[in-house]
Amino acid sequence: MEEGQVKLEFHGLVNGKVNRIDVLDDEVKTVWGTKIGTPFSNLYNQAFGKCQRSHELTVSSPTVICTSPQSQHVSYVFTGAWEGPEGLMPSDDVLKGWKVSRIIWKA
């Protein structure tokens, strides 16, 4: 934490090891240069086969989670404006303006 803001979340100690880390700090970059605020269009041309609508995270805006092109252990959570039906996956045209709001590493 820094100035009351959570920067990293550590989840699920299994056999003394963390099995998930959520990055919430916009100053932290992945080794590939992705960080909070990176647009969907910088990483993906289309969501099909890489992304799905996420209901796992409790946030106020719709979320889509995509597996990183570089590693199956890293996922990017995208949020943005969506006025379509709840639960439906937004189109690629809508997603292109969405931005990374969380980076997840899973063992």
C-alpha positions in Angstrom: 0.0 0.0 0.0 1.0 3.5 -0.6 -0.9 6.6 0.5 -4.0 4.5 1.2 -3.9 2.8 -2.3 -3.4 -0.9 -2.8 -0.6 -1.5 -5.3 -0.3 -5.3 -5.2 -2.5 -8.0 -4.0 -1.2 -11.5 -3.0 -3.6 -14.4 -3.0 -3.7 -18.1 -2.0 -0.7 -19.4 -0.2 -0.4 -23.0 -1.3 2.5 -25.0 0.3 4.0 -21.7 1.4 3.9 -20.1 -2.0 1.7 -17.4 -3.5 -0.4 -18.6 -6.4 -1.7 -15.3 -7.7 -0.5 -11.7 -7.7 -2.7 -8.8 -8.9 -0.9 -5.6 -10.0 -2.9 -2.4 -9.4 0.0 0.1 -9.6 0.1 2.1 -12.8 3.9 2.5 -12.4 4.6 -1.2 -12.6 5.3 -2.6 -16.1 5.5 -6.2 -17.2 8.7 -7.4 -18.8 6.9 -6.8 -22.1 6.1 -3.1 -21.3 2.4 -3.6 -20.5 1.1 -1.5 -17.6 -2.2 -0.2 -16.1 -3.7 2.1 -18.8 -2.4 0.2 -21.8 -5.1 0.1 -24.5 -6.6 -3.2 -25.7 -5.7 -2.2 -29.3 -1.9 -2.1 -28.3 -2.0 -5.8 -27.4 -4.8 -7.5 -29.4 -6.5 -7.2 -32.8 -9.4 -9.3 -31.7 -10.7 -10.8 -28.5 -11.8 -14.2 -29.9 -9.8 -17.0 -28.5 -7.9 -14.8 -26.1 -10.5 -13.0 -24.0 -13.7 -13.6 -22.1 -16.2 -11.6 -20.1 -15.2 -11.6 -16.5 -17.6 -11.8 -13.6 -14.8 -12.8 -11.2 -13.9 -9.3 -10.1 -16.2 -7.1 -8.2 -15.9 -3.7 -9.8 -18.4 -1.1 -10.9 -17.7 -1.3 -14.6 -17.8 -4.2 -17.1 -14.6 -6.2 -17.3 -13.0 -8.5 -19.9 -10.0 -10.7 -19.0 -7.5 -11.7 -21.7 -4.6 -14.1 -21.6 -1.3 -12.3 -22.3 0.1 -13.0 -25.8 3.5 -13.7 -24.2 2.6 -16.0 -21.3 -0.3 -18.1 -20.2 0.5 -17.2 -16.6 -0.3 -13.5 -17.2 -3.7 -12.0 -17.8 -4.9 -8.5 -18.4 -8.2 -7.2 -17.1 -9.7 -4.5 -19.3 -12.5 -2.1 -18.3 -14.4 0.5 -20.3 -17.7 1.8 -21.3 -20.2 -0.8 -22.4 -23.9 -0.1 -23.1 -24.7 -3.6 -24.4 -26.6 -6.4 -22.7 -25.1 -7.4 -19.3 -23.0 -10.5 -19.6 -22.5 -10.2 -23.4 -18.9 -9.8 -24.7 -18.3 -6.4 -26.2 -17.2 -6.2 -29.9 -13.6 -5.7 -30.9 -14.5 -2.2 -32.0 -15.7 -1.4 -28.5 -12.8 -3.2 -26.8 -10.1 -1.3 -28.7 -10.6 1.7 -26.5 -10.7 -0.2 -23.2 -7.6 -0.1 -21.0 -5.8 -2.5 -18.7 -7.1 -1.9 -15.2 -5.3 -4.9 -13.5 -2.6 -7.3 -14.4 -2.8 -10.8 -12.9 -0.1 -13.4 -12.6 -1.1 -17.0 -11.8 1.2 -19.9 -11.0 
